Amino acid sequence: MTDPRRLRRFALPVTAWWMLLALALWLLGKALDQPASLAACAASAALLVAVGEAGDWLRRRITRRSARWRRGPSRPH
């Protein structure tokens, strides 16, 4: 199972980003005279956060693999 502290360390920042992004989208819509409901902005923000987190995961995975590739195969001592 996943450690609850690790899950909380991931969930709290992601939730904060989602809420801030939803609010920013909603305020931007109000400022540009194209208001959308807060629910629609929250859904858009959730999609943006999910794509961003997936991109970050992929970037970290590629970085790990390329670092392993640069080191070369491990040799027995």
BAVO-664770 format. One record per residue: residue in three letters; chain; x, y, z of N, C-alpha, C, CB in turn. Coordinates in nm, 2 decimals, padded with zeros to 4 digits, always signed. Glycine has a CB too. Layout:
# residues N
   lopa   mike     n.xx     n.yy     n.zz    ca.xx    ca.yy    ca.zz     c.xx     c.yy     c.zz    cb.xx    cb.yy    cb.zz
    ALA      A        X        Y        Z        X        Y        Z        X        Y        Z        X        Y        Z
...
END
This chain:
# residues 77
   lopa   mike     n.xx     n.yy     n.zz    ca.xx    ca.yy    ca.zz     c.xx     c.yy     c.zz    cb.xx    cb.yy    cb.zz
    MET      A   +00.08   -00.12   +00.00   +00.00   +00.00   +00.00   +00.09   +00.12   +00.00   -00.09   +00.00   +00.12
    THR      A   +00.03   +00.23   -00.04   +00.10   +00.36   -00.04   +00.10   +00.42   +00.10   +00.03   +00.45   -00.14
    ASP      A   +00.21   +00.48   +00.13   +00.23   +00.55   +00.26   +00.13   +00.67   +00.26   +00.37   +00.59   +00.28
    PRO      A   +00.05   +00.69   +00.36   -00.04   +00.80   +00.37   +00.03   +00.93   +00.37   -00.13   +00.79   +00.49
    ARG      A   +00.14   +00.94   +00.43   +00.22   +01.07   +00.42   +00.26   +01.10   +00.28   +00.34   +01.06   +00.52
    ARG      A   +00.30   +01.00   +00.21   +00.35   +01.03   +00.07   +00.23   +01.07   -00.02   +00.41   +00.90   +00.01
    LEU      A   +00.12   +01.01   +00.00   +00.00   +01.04   -00.07   -00.05   +01.18   -00.04   -00.12   +00.94   -00.04
    ARG      A   -00.04   +01.22   +00.09   -00.08   +01.36   +00.13   +00.02   +01.46   +00.07   -00.08   +01.37   +00.28
    ARG      A   +00.15   +01.42   +00.07   +00.25   +01.51   +00.02   +00.23   +01.54   -00.13   +00.39   +01.46   +00.04
    PHE      A   +00.17   +01.45   -00.20   +00.13   +01.46   -00.34   +00.00   +01.53   -00.36   +00.13   +01.33   -00.41
    ALA      A   -00.10   +01.49   -00.28   -00.24   +01.54   -00.30   -00.25   +01.69   -00.26   -00.33   +01.46   -00.23
    LEU      A   -00.19   +01.73   -00.16   -00.21   +01.87   -00.11   -00.16   +01.98   -00.22   -00.14   +01.89   +00.02
    PRO      A   -00.04   +01.97   -00.27   +00.00   +02.06   -00.37   -00.08   +02.06   -00.50   +00.15   +02.04   -00.40
    VAL      A   -00.12   +01.94   -00.54   -00.20   +01.92   -00.66   -00.33   +01.99   -00.64   -00.21   +01.77   -00.70
    THR      A   -00.39   +01.97   -00.53   -00.52   +02.03   -00.50   -00.51   +02.18   -00.49   -00.58   +01.97   -00.36
    ALA      A   -00.41   +02.23   -00.43   -00.39   +02.37   -00.43   -00.37   +02.43   -00.57   -00.27   +02.41   -00.34
    TRP      A   -00.29   +02.37   -00.65   -00.27   +02.41   -00.79   -00.41   +02.41   -00.86   -00.17   +02.33   -00.87
    TRP      A   -00.48   +02.31   -00.84   -00.61   +02.29   -00.91   -00.71   +02.41   -00.87   -00.68   +02.16   -00.88
    MET      A   -00.71   +02.44   -00.74   -00.80   +02.54   -00.69   -00.76   +02.68   -00.74   -00.81   +02.54   -00.54
    LEU      A   -00.63   +02.71   -00.74   -00.58   +02.83   -00.79   -00.60   +02.85   -00.94   -00.43   +02.85   -00.76
    LEU      A   -00.58   +02.75   -01.01   -00.60   +02.75   -01.16   -00.75   +02.77   -01.19   -00.55   +02.62   -01.22
    ALA      A   -00.83   +02.70   -01.12   -00.98   +02.72   -01.14   -01.02   +02.86   -01.11   -01.06   +02.62   -01.05
    LEU      A   -00.97   +02.92   -01.00   -01.01   +03.06   -00.97   -00.95   +03.15   -01.07   -00.95   +03.09   -00.83
    ALA      A   -00.83   +03.13   -01.12   -00.77   +03.22   -01.22   -00.84   +03.21   -01.35   -00.62   +03.18   -01.24
    LEU      A   -00.89   +03.09   -01.39   -00.97   +03.08   -01.52   -01.10   +03.15   -01.50   -00.99   +02.93   -01.55
    TRP      A   -01.16   +03.14   -01.39   -01.29   +03.20   -01.36   -01.28   +03.35   -01.36   -01.35   +03.15   -01.23
    LEU      A   -01.18   +03.40   -01.30   -01.15   +03.55   -01.29   -01.11   +03.60   -01.43   -01.04   +03.58   -01.19
    LEU      A   -01.04   +03.53   -01.50   -01.00   +03.57   -01.64   -01.12   +03.58   -01.73   -00.90   +03.47   -01.70
    GLY      A   -01.21   +03.48   -01.71   -01.34   +03.48   -01.79   -01.42   +03.60   -01.76   -01.42   +03.36   -01.77
    LYS      A   -01.43   +03.64   -01.63   -01.50   +03.76   -01.58   -01.44   +03.88   -01.64   -01.51   +03.76   -01.43
    ALA      A   -01.31   +03.89   -01.64   -01.24   +04.01   -01.68   -01.25   +04.03   -01.83   -01.09   +04.00   -01.65
    LEU      A   -01.26   +03.92   -01.91   -01.27   +03.93   -02.05   -01.42   +03.93   -02.10   -01.20   +03.82   -02.12
    ASP      A   -01.51   +03.95   -02.01   -01.66   +03.95   -02.04   -01.70   +03.82   -02.11   -01.69   +04.07   -02.13
    GLN      A   -01.64   +03.71   -02.07   -01.68   +03.58   -02.12   -01.69   +03.48   -02.01   -01.58   +03.52   -02.23
    PRO      A   -01.79   +03.51   -01.91   -01.79   +03.44   -01.79   -01.83   +03.29   -01.82   -01.89   +03.50   -01.69
    ALA      A   -01.77   +03.20   -01.74   -01.81   +03.06   -01.74   -01.84   +03.03   -01.60   -01.69   +02.97   -01.80
    SER      A   -01.91   +02.92   -01.58   -01.94   +02.88   -01.44   -01.82   +02.84   -01.37   -02.05   +02.77   -01.44
    LEU      A   -01.82   +02.85   -01.24   -01.70   +02.80   -01.16   -01.68   +02.65   -01.18   -01.72   +02.84   -01.01
    ALA      A   -01.79   +02.58   -01.20   -01.78   +02.43   -01.22   -01.71   +02.40   -01.35   -01.92   +02.37   -01.22
    ALA      A   -01.74   +02.48   -01.46   -01.67   +02.46   -01.59   -01.52   +02.49   -01.58   -01.74   +02.54   -01.70
    CYS      A   -01.49   +02.60   -01.50   -01.35   +02.64   -01.48   -01.28   +02.53   -01.40   -01.34   +02.78   -01.41
    ALA      A   -01.35   +02.47   -01.30   -01.28   +02.37   -01.22   -01.26   +02.25   -01.30   -01.37   +02.33   -01.10
    ALA      A   -01.35   +02.21   -01.39   -01.32   +02.10   -01.48   -01.21   +02.12   -01.58   -01.45   +02.06   -01.56
    SER      A   -01.20   +02.24   -01.63   -01.09   +02.27   -01.72   -00.96   +02.27   -01.64   -01.11   +02.41   -01.79
    ALA      A   -00.96   +02.33   -01.52   -00.84   +02.33   -01.44   -00.80   +02.19   -01.41   -00.86   +02.41   -01.31
    ALA      A   -00.89   +02.10   -01.38   -00.86   +01.96   -01.35   -00.79   +01.89   -01.47   -00.98   +01.88   -01.31
    LEU      A   -00.84   +01.92   -01.59   -00.77   +01.86   -01.71   -00.63   +01.92   -01.72   -00.86   +01.89   -01.83
    LEU      A   -00.62   +02.05   -01.71   -00.48   +02.11   -01.72   -00.39   +02.05   -01.62   -00.49   +02.26   -01.71
    VAL      A   -00.43   +02.04   -01.49   -00.34   +01.98   -01.39   -00.31   +01.84   -01.42   -00.41   +01.99   -01.25
    ALA      A   -00.40   +01.76   -01.46   -00.38   +01.62   -01.50   -00.27   +01.61   -01.61   -00.51   +01.55   -01.54
    VAL      A   -00.29   +01.69   -01.71   -00.19   +01.69   -01.82   -00.06   +01.73   -01.78   -00.24   +01.78   -01.94
    GLY      A   -00.05   +01.83   -01.69   +00.08   +01.88   -01.64   +00.15   +01.78   -01.55   +00.05   +02.01   -01.56
    GLU      A   +00.07   +01.71   -01.47   +00.13   +01.61   -01.38   +00.18   +01.49   -01.46   +00.03   +01.56   -01.28
    ALA      A   +00.10   +01.45   -01.57   +00.15   +01.34   -01.65   +00.27   +01.38   -01.73   +00.03   +01.31   -01.76
    GLY      A   +00.28   +01.51   -01.78   +00.40   +01.55   -01.84   +00.52   +01.56   -01.75   +00.38   +01.69   -01.90
    ASP      A   +00.50   +01.60   -01.63   +00.61   +01.60   -01.53   +00.66   +01.46   -01.50   +00.57   +01.67   -01.40
    TRP      A   +00.57   +01.36   -01.48   +00.60   +01.22   -01.46   +00.68   +01.17   -01.58   +00.48   +01.14   -01.44
    LEU      A   +00.64   +01.20   -01.70   +00.71   +01.15   -01.82   +00.85   +01.21   -01.83   +00.63   +01.18   -01.94
    ARG      A   +00.86   +01.34   -01.80   +00.99   +01.41   -01.80   +01.09   +01.34   -01.70   +00.98   +01.56   -01.77
    ARG      A   +01.04   +01.32   -01.58   +01.12   +01.25   -01.47   +01.16   +01.11   -01.52   +01.05   +01.25   -01.34
    ARG      A   +01.07   +01.04   -01.58   +01.10   +00.90   -01.62   +01.21   +00.90   -01.73   +00.98   +00.83   -01.67
    ILE      A   +01.20   +01.00   -01.83   +01.29   +01.00   -01.93   +01.43   +01.04   -01.88   +01.25   +01.10   -02.04
    THR      A   +01.43   +01.14   -01.79   +01.56   +01.18   -01.73   +01.63   +01.07   -01.65   +01.53   +01.30   -01.63
    ARG      A   +01.55   +00.99   -01.58   +01.61   +00.87   -01.51   +01.66   +00.77   -01.61   +01.50   +00.80   -01.42
    ARG      A   +01.59   +00.74   -01.72   +01.64   +00.65   -01.81   +01.76   +00.69   -01.89   +01.53   +00.62   -01.92
    SER      A   +01.77   +00.82   -01.92   +01.88   +00.87   -01.99   +02.01   +00.88   -01.90   +01.86   +01.01   -02.05
    ALA      A   +01.98   +00.90   -01.77   +02.10   +00.90   -01.68   +02.15   +00.76   -01.66   +02.05   +00.95   -01.54
    ARG      A   +02.06   +00.66   -01.66   +02.10   +00.52   -01.65   +02.17   +00.48   -01.78   +01.98   +00.43   -01.63
    TRP      A   +02.13   +00.53   -01.90   +02.19   +00.49   -02.02   +02.33   +00.55   -02.03   +02.10   +00.54   -02.14
    ARG      A   +02.35   +00.68   -01.98   +02.48   +00.74   -01.98   +02.58   +00.67   -01.90   +02.47   +00.88   -01.94
    ARG      A   +02.53   +00.61   -01.78   +02.62   +00.54   -01.69   +02.67   +00.41   -01.76   +02.55   +00.51   -01.56
    GLY      A   +02.59   +00.35   -01.84   +02.63   +00.23   -01.90   +02.58   +00.11   -01.81   +02.78   +00.22   -01.93
    PRO      A   +02.61   -00.01   -01.86   +02.57   -00.13   -01.79   +02.65   -00.14   -01.66   +02.58   -00.26   -01.87
    SER      A   +02.59   -00.20   -01.56   +02.66   -00.22   -01.44   +02.75   -00.34   -01.45   +02.57   -00.24   -01.31
    ARG      A   +02.87   -00.33   -01.40   +02.97   -00.44   -01.42   +03.00   -00.50   -01.28   +03.10   -00.39   -01.48
    PRO      A   +03.01   -00.63   -01.28   +03.04   -00.70   -01.15   +03.18   -00.66   -01.11   +03.03   -00.85   -01.17
    HIS      A   +03.20   -00.65   -00.98   +03.33   -00.62   -00.93   +03.43   -00.73   -00.92   +03.32   -00.55   -00.79
END
